[in-house]
Amino acid sequence: MHWSFLGHAAHWFDASNPYAPLNWYNFIGALGCFAWMVAYVLILRRAHRDKAYGMPLLALCLNITWEGVAFMSPNPVALWKYIEGIWLLIDVALLWQLWKYGRNEALPRSLQPFFLPLVIGTLVLCAIFHWTWLKFWDDKLLFVNAFIINLVMSVMFIQLWFRRLPDGKGLSITAAWCKMIGTALTSIQCGVFLPMVMGETSFRESWAFTWFLYATIFVIDCLYIYLLYHGRALLRRANAQETP
């Protein structure tokens, strides 16, 4: 098995090696990861414009600690580690936005004085979650773990949409599309890739759980996109009624 993306070009595509970056499923997954990068940048830009945080607190804490643990863990493909490093840097910027704008919105008024320890405590607990997950299950690349986080994030974006009606402050429709497309592409990748590298174990009778994650995230992401368009229509109607 060749463990570096930057090795000889012949190693980039190898049907016998599931880690080869240019195998069709890994290439699709790389496109999905790029779509996620675009989504992150668009979330940052929209949140900066609206002076708001763009990623829900729990989702962001799960995400940034996942990227930290994944970046520090061994990875058979250097390209994937570079992607994780870029995600980590962008998430640091998203965390800064949460730090700057989230105190008065992310928490109920009674908890706002405890914003700093709650964010730090959530980050610590999320890091422990990822570490214990690695010790408990053979998800060495944290891919299954990532889809669990993705599901949490999808649900929390919808919660954030309801909180920010009608103007959708800090929420980007284009970013939502990129998240949905990126997750759909990486779902296709992992649907092929994970059974090849993780195989069957005594406690896994099927891959039904991962397919549940892929399908559920896709449906919720589509619902979120619909809600964003619906919110935009509500805002247009409200503005039209206020215009003399």
C-alpha positions as CSV (number, residue, x, y, z in Angstrom):
1,M,0.0,0.0,0.0
2,H,1.4,3.4,-1.0
3,W,0.9,5.9,1.8
4,S,1.7,9.2,0.1
5,F,-0.3,11.2,-2.4
6,L,2.9,12.9,-3.5
7,G,4.6,9.8,-4.6
8,H,5.0,8.5,-8.2
9,A,2.1,9.4,-10.5
10,A,1.3,5.7,-11.1
11,H,0.3,5.4,-7.5
12,W,-2.4,8.1,-7.9
13,F,-4.7,5.6,-9.6
14,D,-4.6,2.0,-8.6
15,A,-7.8,-0.1,-8.6
16,S,-6.1,-2.5,-6.1
17,N,-5.4,0.3,-3.6
18,P,-8.5,1.9,-2.2
19,Y,-6.5,4.9,-0.9
20,A,-5.3,5.9,-4.4
21,P,-6.5,9.5,-4.7
22,L,-7.5,9.3,-8.4
23,N,-9.7,6.2,-8.0
24,W,-13.1,7.4,-9.2
25,Y,-14.7,7.4,-5.7
26,N,-11.8,9.2,-4.1
27,F,-11.8,11.8,-6.9
28,I,-15.5,12.4,-6.3
29,G,-14.8,12.6,-2.6
30,A,-12.1,15.2,-3.3
31,L,-14.6,17.3,-5.2
32,G,-16.9,17.0,-2.3
33,C,-14.2,18.2,0.1
34,F,-13.5,21.2,-2.2
35,A,-17.3,22.0,-2.2
36,W,-17.1,22.0,1.6
37,M,-14.1,24.4,1.5
38,V,-16.2,26.8,-0.6
39,A,-19.1,26.4,1.8
40,Y,-16.9,27.4,4.7
41,V,-15.6,30.5,2.9
42,L,-19.1,31.5,1.9
43,I,-20.3,31.1,5.5
44,L,-17.4,33.2,6.7
45,R,-18.1,35.9,4.1
46,R,-21.8,36.1,4.8
47,A,-21.3,36.1,8.6
48,H,-18.7,38.9,8.3
49,R,-21.0,41.0,6.1
50,D,-23.9,40.5,8.6
51,K,-21.8,40.8,11.7
52,A,-23.0,37.5,13.0
53,Y,-21.6,34.0,13.6
54,G,-22.3,31.6,10.8
55,M,-21.8,28.2,12.3
56,P,-23.9,26.9,15.3
57,L,-21.9,26.6,18.5
58,L,-22.1,22.8,19.0
59,A,-21.6,22.0,15.3
60,L,-18.5,24.3,15.2
61,C,-17.0,22.8,18.4
62,L,-17.5,19.3,17.0
63,N,-16.1,20.3,13.7
64,I,-13.0,22.1,14.8
65,T,-12.0,19.4,17.3
66,W,-12.6,16.7,14.6
67,E,-10.2,18.5,12.3
68,G,-7.6,18.9,15.0
69,V,-7.8,15.2,15.9
70,A,-7.8,14.1,12.3
71,F,-4.9,16.4,11.3
72,M,-2.8,15.0,14.2
73,S,-3.7,11.4,13.4
74,P,-1.8,9.3,10.8
75,N,-3.4,9.5,7.4
76,P,-2.7,7.2,4.4
77,V,-3.2,10.0,1.9
78,A,-1.3,13.3,2.2
79,L,-3.8,15.2,0.2
80,W,-6.5,14.4,2.8
81,K,-4.3,15.8,5.5
82,Y,-3.8,19.0,3.6
83,I,-7.6,19.3,3.2
84,E,-8.0,18.7,6.9
85,G,-5.4,21.4,7.6
86,I,-7.2,23.9,5.4
87,W,-10.6,23.1,7.1
88,L,-9.0,23.6,10.5
89,L,-7.7,27.0,9.6
90,I,-11.0,28.1,8.2
91,D,-12.8,26.8,11.3
92,V,-10.4,28.9,13.5
93,A,-11.8,31.9,11.7
94,L,-15.4,30.7,12.2
95,L,-14.6,30.2,15.9
96,W,-13.4,33.8,16.1
97,Q,-16.7,34.9,14.6
98,L,-18.6,32.9,17.2
99,W,-16.4,34.4,19.9
100,K,-17.0,38.0,18.6
101,Y,-20.7,37.8,17.8
102,G,-22.1,34.8,19.6
103,R,-22.3,35.8,23.2
104,N,-25.6,37.7,22.9
105,E,-27.3,35.2,20.5
106,A,-25.9,31.7,20.9
107,L,-27.0,31.4,24.5
108,P,-30.0,32.3,26.6
109,R,-29.6,35.6,28.5
110,S,-29.1,33.8,31.8
111,L,-26.1,31.9,30.4
112,Q,-24.4,34.7,28.6
113,P,-22.1,35.6,31.5
114,F,-20.7,32.0,31.2
115,F,-20.1,32.2,27.4
116,L,-16.4,31.8,27.6
117,P,-16.3,28.7,29.9
118,L,-19.2,27.1,28.0
119,V,-17.4,27.4,24.7
120,I,-14.1,26.1,26.1
121,G,-15.9,23.3,28.0
122,T,-17.8,22.3,24.8
123,L,-14.5,22.2,22.8
124,V,-12.9,20.0,25.5
125,L,-15.9,17.6,25.6
126,C,-16.0,17.4,21.8
127,A,-12.3,16.6,21.6
128,I,-12.8,13.8,24.3
129,F,-15.7,12.5,22.2
130,H,-13.5,12.1,19.1
131,W,-10.7,10.6,21.1
132,T,-12.9,8.0,22.8
133,W,-14.6,7.3,19.5
134,L,-11.2,6.3,18.0
135,K,-10.5,4.1,21.0
136,F,-13.9,2.4,20.8
137,W,-14.3,1.7,17.1
138,D,-12.1,1.1,14.1
139,D,-13.0,4.4,12.4
140,K,-9.3,5.3,12.2
141,L,-9.9,8.1,9.6
142,L,-12.8,9.4,11.6
143,F,-15.0,9.3,8.5
144,V,-18.1,7.8,10.1
145,N,-17.6,10.2,13.0
146,A,-17.5,13.1,10.5
147,F,-20.9,12.1,9.1
148,I,-22.4,12.0,12.6
149,I,-21.1,15.6,13.1
150,N,-22.5,16.5,9.7
151,L,-26.0,15.3,10.7
152,V,-25.8,17.4,13.9
153,M,-24.7,20.4,11.9
154,S,-27.6,20.0,9.4
155,V,-30.2,19.9,12.2
156,M,-28.6,22.9,13.9
157,F,-28.5,25.0,10.8
158,I,-32.3,24.6,10.6
159,Q,-32.6,25.6,14.2
160,L,-30.5,28.6,13.5
161,W,-32.7,29.5,10.5
162,F,-35.8,29.6,12.8
163,R,-34.0,31.7,15.3
164,R,-33.0,34.3,12.6
165,L,-36.3,34.7,10.8
166,P,-37.1,36.6,8.7
167,D,-33.8,38.1,7.5
168,G,-31.7,35.0,7.7
169,K,-28.8,36.9,9.2
170,G,-25.5,35.2,8.6
171,L,-27.0,32.4,6.6
172,S,-25.9,31.8,3.0
173,I,-28.0,29.9,0.4
174,T,-24.9,29.3,-1.8
175,A,-23.1,27.9,1.2
176,A,-26.0,25.6,1.9
177,W,-25.9,24.3,-1.7
178,C,-22.2,23.7,-1.4
179,K,-22.6,21.8,1.9
180,M,-25.4,19.6,0.4
181,I,-23.4,18.9,-2.8
182,G,-20.1,18.3,-0.9
183,T,-21.8,15.9,1.6
184,A,-23.6,14.1,-1.2
185,L,-20.3,13.5,-3.1
186,T,-18.4,12.4,0.0
187,S,-21.3,10.1,0.8
188,I,-20.8,8.4,-2.6
189,Q,-17.1,8.1,-1.9
190,C,-17.6,6.6,1.6
191,G,-20.3,4.3,0.4
192,V,-17.7,2.6,-1.7
193,F,-14.5,3.3,0.2
194,L,-15.4,2.4,3.8
195,P,-16.4,-1.2,3.2
196,M,-13.2,-1.7,1.3
197,V,-10.9,-0.4,4.0
198,M,-12.8,-1.3,7.2
199,G,-14.3,-4.6,6.0
200,E,-16.6,-6.6,8.2
201,T,-16.1,-7.1,11.9
202,S,-17.8,-9.2,14.5
203,F,-20.0,-6.4,15.7
204,R,-20.9,-4.9,12.3
205,E,-23.6,-6.8,10.5
206,S,-24.1,-4.2,7.8
207,W,-23.4,-0.7,6.7
208,A,-27.0,0.4,7.2
209,F,-26.1,3.0,9.8
210,T,-23.8,4.9,7.4
211,W,-26.4,4.8,4.6
212,F,-28.9,6.1,7.2
213,L,-26.5,9.0,7.8
214,Y,-25.9,9.7,4.1
215,A,-29.6,9.7,3.3
216,T,-30.8,11.6,6.3
217,I,-28.2,14.4,5.9
218,F,-29.1,14.8,2.3
219,V,-32.8,15.1,3.1
220,I,-32.2,17.6,5.9
221,D,-29.8,19.7,3.8
222,C,-32.5,19.9,1.0
223,L,-35.0,21.0,3.6
224,Y,-32.6,23.7,4.8
225,I,-32.1,25.0,1.3
226,Y,-35.9,25.1,0.8
227,L,-36.3,27.0,4.1
228,L,-33.7,29.5,3.1
229,Y,-35.5,30.3,-0.1
230,H,-38.8,30.4,1.8
231,G,-37.3,32.8,4.2
232,R,-36.1,35.0,1.4
233,A,-39.6,35.0,-0.1
234,L,-41.1,35.9,3.3
235,L,-38.6,38.8,3.6
236,R,-39.5,40.1,0.1
237,R,-43.2,40.0,1.0
238,A,-42.6,41.8,4.2
239,N,-40.5,44.5,2.5
240,A,-43.2,44.9,-0.2
241,Q,-45.9,45.5,2.4
242,E,-43.8,48.1,4.2
243,T,-43.1,50.0,0.9
244,P,-45.7,52.7,0.3
